[in-house]
Structures are given as C-alpha cells and as structure tokens.
Amino acid sequence: MRLRWPAVAGAAFGVVLSSAAMAAPEGYTWRYYRPGNTGVMGDYSDALWIAPDGTPWIGGYDPFFEEGGFSRFVEGENRWENFSNVDYPVIGDPAFVGSARMSDIVPDDHGGLWMGTWRGALYFNPAAGAASIVRYDGDNSPMPGGRTMDVDIAPDGSVWFACYGNGGGLVRHHPGTNDWTVWDFNSNANGWPGWITVNTAAVQPKPGGGYWVWIDDAFGIAQYDSDTDSFTVLPQGNPGNIVSIPHDTARDAAGNVWMVRTTTYPQTSLDYRRPDGTWVVPPQQFPNGQSYQPFRARGDGEALYVDGGGRGWHFDGAVWRDLGVWRAGGFTYGVDMDADGNVWVSGNGGAARRDGGTGQWQRYRVTNTGQIDNWVRDLAFAPNGDVWYTCNAAPGVGGIGQFDGKRWHNHNVETYGLGEDWPFPCDNAEAITYRTSSGRVALNPTNNGIHEWTGSGYEAIQALGASESLAEDSFGRLWKVGTYYSLGRYVGTAYEPDSIDGWGANVVADPDRPGTVWACANFEVVRTDGTYRYSRETPDLPELNPLHDTLIGVAADRNGVAWLGTTEGLFRLDAEAGTHQWFHQSNTGIPIDQVEPLVVSPDGIVWMTNFNSSGMTPALVWFDGTNYGTITRAEGLPHEQIWDAEVREVPGGYEIWLACASRGLAVLTVPFADPTDVQVANVDGPAGISMSPNPFVRQTSISFEVPRAGRTAVTVYDVSGRRVRTLVDRRLDSGAEVLTWDGRDARGAAVTPGVYFVRLVAEGIDRSAKVVRVQ
C-alpha cells in the first residue's frame, strides 16, 4: 500500500495553533545493518560447513545483542549473504540468550541444512531461501530446549541431535513423518542411561544396512544400534576403551568414525573405526589426552584439527601436516576443507581461509566484511549511491566504513588487507562528509583534525582538532563546526574562520542559496556564506529562557527556511522573511519539548527525534507543519537516540538513513503519496493549472493562478509518484503565473515519453493535472 501523507496545502505557510496527531504512516518499511546481520556476523563464529561447490557457510552472532544466524561467502562477488534474526525473526528471539547461536551445520541428502543452536535447531533449504527456515524448539516440537551441540544424519534420513545441559539429552527426528523421540533425564527407554550432557552423536552405517550412533556424554560413551533399537553403555578405564569422540564431525566420507581410545593412562590414541568394526591406528601427533575440538573427518581416513593455540593440522592418511596458525589462542569451533585444499576455520574472532596453494591465511571478521560497529555517529552519501559512516568503537573496533548496497569496505586497524589501514592514534571518527567538488571523503578522526580519503590514502587538511559536523557548500568549500565556539571553512587547506556562539552541534548545506550553510551551536544558529549572515541566538527567540534553554540542531529546508531544535520545542525559521514560528506541545499537541530535527524529506516533511522530551514516548517524529506522527520502537525504530540522518530519493519514494546510538544503521523507506490521488483541478476554474501544448514533444507551458501571496511549489511527478523535478518552490505574489518545463528531470536528463503529473501547492490549494510527453 502506498503511503498516504496528510495534504500539505498551507503546511508551514501560516501560524499553526493546533496540530492533529496521526498514526504511523502506512506503507513504510525498515532495513537494518548491524554487526549481527552483515559479513561474518558478530565476530563470534561457532559453526562451519563448506558446500560441495566450495561455498563456506558460517554461523555467527553478536553476544552483546544476541543477534546472529548464518551466512555464506559468495566469493565471485566478494560479498556475504546473511540470514540473521535481525531480518528473519524465526531464527531466534534476541531476548533469549543463545537462540541465534549456531553450534553445527550438517547437510541432508535433499539439499537441506540442519543446524544446531543453543536453544533448539533450525532447518534451511538454500535453494528455497529464507522462506524455508523452520525453527524447532519447545514451542513447536519435543526438542528439549538445551544447547544442541552436534547434529548428524542417519542412512534412513533421521536427524540426530546431541543436546547438552538443562533440557539436554539425545533427540531423533524423522522429517518425513514428523516423528520425534527424546531420550533425556526422565527416560530409560531403549536402555538409555538418563544422560543430559551429550556432546557428540556420530552416525556410522553398517556394512549390511542399519547403523550405529556413537554418543559422547560427560558421563561416558554409549552406542545405539538401529537394528535392535537399543543403547549400550560402553566400559571405560581399560586400554582400548573409547574415552571421547571428537567434535564436531567424527565420521568421514567412507563411514569411518574417529574416536579417542585409552592406551596407558594418561596416554590416549586418536584412532578410527571402520564400518566393519576394525580399528586403524594412525601416527599419533597428540598422544596426551588431547581434547579434539574442532575436528573434521573427511575423505577416507583423513582428518582436520585445530589445537588450543589456533594451529591447524591436516592428516592426509599418512602423516599430520602443520597448516600454521590462523590466529593465536583457543576458542576455535569449526574447521573444514574444500575440494581444492583450501581450509576454513571459525571461532571467536570470526573466520579464516588458508589458501591451498600458497598456504597463506586470510582473516574474515565483521571488521573487514560487514558493518563494523553498533555505535554509528555520522553518515554521508556519495553520488554513486555509496554510504559512508563513522563508528566510535564502544566497544569494538572503530573507524569508517563504505557500503555499496552489497559489500562493505572498511577503514580500521583490523582489516587484514581487505580494507584500508587506520593511521590515526584513535579508535573512532566523529564526522564525515562527501565532497562532490573533489570526489573525496572528508572526516574527523576523533580529535585528530580533518583528513581526506583520496581513494588510495589520507591527506591532511587540519592536523589536530575536533569536529562536531562537516559539510561542503555549493562552492566546494568545506565547513566545520567545532566543539567550542568554532565555525569556519576550508578553501583548499586554508582555514577561514567564522563565528558561532556555544558548543557546536551541526552544519548542513543550504539547498538553494549558493555557497551557504546553516550551522547550529547551543546558543546560536546561523545561515552564512562567509559574508552574508543571518543569526538567531537564544535571546532572539522569546519563547526560550536564555538562562537554561539551548539549541540542539538545525535541518535545512528550501527557500531560506530551516527547522531548529531546542530544549523547548521546534522552530521554523524563515531567513528571507526574518520570521519564525514555534511548535511545542503546549500550542500544537506535537509530542516534543526537547527535540532535534534530523532531515527534511523530498515531500517537505521534517523528521526529528524527541529522545529527551519529558514525559513523552521516545520516537521518530514527523511533522508537515500541520500534522504530525510518530514511529516508536514497537513500530520498528531500533533506538530513539539518533545521531545523524540522511535522505535520498529512490523510485517511488525516499529513504531516510539513521545513525542510531548502539543500534547501527537503520533505513526507513517511505513511498510517496500517489499524485493520482490528489484532486485534479478544473482548469477553467479559479486556481486552475493547465499545460500547453499537451501532449508535448520538447517543452510545455504551465499556466496557473496563485490565489494569495505566499509560498508556492510546482512539482512534476511520474506515474509511480517519484518526484521528477521541482519547477518552483518559493514565495510568489498572487495572480497568474506561467512556467516552462523543458521535459528534463532535476539532473538535466530528458525524461522518457509517458504520463506525468504537475502538482501545484499554494496557499489554500493543492491541485494536480496530467501532462503527456511524446516522441
């Protein structure tokens, strides 16, 4: 459904004495980008499996917010495809620790993947995509709800789950019939010993049919025989007895199951048992009671293992080969090898790939594959659509990032060659902007001046200093609002100081006046080009008490208008007319007293946050000058404290990108109101609008009447509701007017032949009429 905004006729043109509250607008949608749903998700990667085509699938999570799931690396496109509970809630509720943490990934014979999680299990069919995800827990199955440590598939298609801890035990599931069998603490069926701390369940086919399941529990080793449907607890303590089964894949492609057996205490032997029951004793690389995790049996009598120091080992059937250290230390949880001999590992600190040809390890972390950090401070758009953002490393790894819609390219101290080095003595950045004049990105590494990213390195504009905000004007000058009483602009690297009263808040380019910006500090807001100056300080706004009220931020509108946020409501400043209007809960009902305007969208809506407003539900607030509405957390807003917002048009509407405190990037997509819904004027009546010629080839004249002097906007839309071009948006005197549209859009490109709508919004009227461009 398309969004139906309130009519904007008269909005922001006259004094508003009351405002009408509206529900959250229909038709908007959210996207989120955080460490828990981008790249190698969350930097904690427990599960790993490599598909036959060489694609690695990795389970990852962010422990701070319990966001995660599984992702795959599309190597040919250098991107990660993510399936996270941020985007697909079926994966797990962040309110329950571990619900989205993966322990194991195992394929079945039909192309599906079965995954153990810390609170049940998941099924996923890669060919069908996210719609195929099914979660199995206590709400929809007999799954006991404990941590599923291991998963294996039997020859009859049944899925076996080893569950550990509270709600643990052994579970068998037949997907075809949806039959479940649970052996837990309360069960002694089939000879089950009542164990609930099962680490491993390894299925081994029998030569003549049927299978065994080898079970490793904290209390011992057991064997299940499918022919007798019974368990046998195996003896321990004597030479040759099984003492443990490696985790997480103990069975190789030939049906051999690797197990650790006692030799002479405390010596053990890592051996494998063939399906015919015979044992093979390979050369022993680790004879002293080693705990084999992670372990991957593969081929026929081959194995991979990563020791407690992060060193990988490969047994090729004859000898153990040292693969080197992927990263120092323990907590490695997954290992696998593709058909070309490339080895992948995963654990705390992401994942890594060892090239089978060169032997070199390449690290993959959220720091070099995804959205770096949950704490995002500032945003900027590049003309090619790339999004640049700053991260403040609290906690984590800070720097800046670049997102092209599919891939993340980051600048920080942990990119491992897949991003750019961070050469500054700080771990975060405060402000960032894209300079269209040079095609460079300007940024302020915290308290370390202003630097430009040239595409291959950094060049200093200013060596030291703090910046609260950066913006480039239409003359290509870089403006900076500093922390204390600091406003100025850089022409090249030369600084030309201006002035502003108070602690800096933000600076934004004026969309109309050449070379002009709006800047805000806590005691003054200015519109200036360095010579011209419009200023309002707190004593100039009688609605404020200069003893305690302050200014918070400014958002630039068209035609000399800006929206000013304060600790005592919202102001509409008209620099051209020298007037202002005050909007507050006391005179409009709008849910604000302390408010920060963020951005003005293409439809004239001002978006703001009322995070610190007293006694009000924190929300993202929209206001068109007459009507207002809110979007709260219940309606998708990830965090009410928003540090920056940027807006850009997309087909059929626009996107608002939000830098959310502790909750990463959020994107609100808002569809335009359909111009065909607006009443079409009678061109013969007063305040009509008409085009001649219509249809037209090269250009058409647009005639209309302004009934009363005031702000007047004439805008062209396409049939999808996308704004094509604004022909006028300023104050006009009353009377007849004629404009010419040359059939071009806002970028100067000729529009395609088709139907368009010309919309007139002026004092007391809102009219549209259809116009057709032909070849």
Salt bridges, closest charged atoms under 4 A:
ASP43 OD2 - ARG365 NH2 2.42
GLU66 OE2 - ARG101 NH2 2.43
GLU67 OE2 - ARG34 NH2 3.14
GLU67 OE2 - ARG663 NH2 2.30
GLU77 OE1 - ARG79 NE 2.45
GLU81 OE1 - ARG72 NE 2.52
ASP137 OD2 - ARG135 NE 3.28
ASP152 OD2 - ARG251 NH1 2.88
ASP225 OD1 - LYS206 NZ 2.53
ASP227 OD2 - LYS206 NZ 2.78
ASP229 OD1 - ARG172 NH1 3.70
ASP271 OD2 - ARG261 NE 2.88
ASP300 OD1 - ARG274 NH1 3.81
GLU302 OE1 - ARG298 NH1 3.01
GLU302 OE1 - HIS314 NE2 3.07
ASP322 OD2 - ARG311 NH1 3.05
ASP336 OD1 - ARG296 NE 3.84
ASP355 OD2 - ARG353 NH1 3.51
ASP404 OD2 - ARG407 NE 3.19
GLU414 OE1 - ARG365 NH1 2.65
GLU420 OE2 - HIS409 NE2 2.64
GLU452 OE2 - ARG435 NH1 2.72
GLU452 OE1 - ARG440 NH1 3.15
GLU459 OE1 - ARG440 NH1 2.84
GLU468 OE1 - ARG377 NH2 3.17
GLU472 OE2 - ARG435 NE 2.91
ASP473 OD2 - ARG477 NE 2.81
GLU496 OE1 - ARG489 NE 2.98
ASP498 OD2 - ARG489 NH1 3.44
ASP498 OD1 - ARG533 NH1 2.75
ASP510 OD2 - ARG527 NE 2.74
ASP512 OD1 - ARG558 NH2 2.50
GLU524 OE2 - ARG533 NH2 3.11
ASP529 OD2 - ARG513 NH1 2.94
GLU543 OE1 - HIS580 NE2 3.17
ASP549 OD1 - HIS548 ND1 3.03
ASP557 OD1 - ARG711 NH2 3.92
GLU568 OE2 - HIS584 NE2 2.69
GLU576 OE2 - ARG527 NH1 2.88
GLU640 OE1 - ARG633 NE 3.23
GLU649 OE2 - ARG723 NH2 2.55
GLU655 OE2 - ARG31 NH1 3.35
GLU655 OE1 - ARG648 NE 3.13
ASP674 OD2 - ARG2 NE 3.96
ASP677 OD2 - ARG4 NE 3.14
ASP718 OD2 - ARG722 NE 3.22
ASP729 OD1 - ARG711 NE 3.03
ASP742 OD1 - ARG725 NH1 2.67
ASP745 OD2 - ARG747 NH2 3.75
ASP766 OD2 - ARG759 NH2 2.75
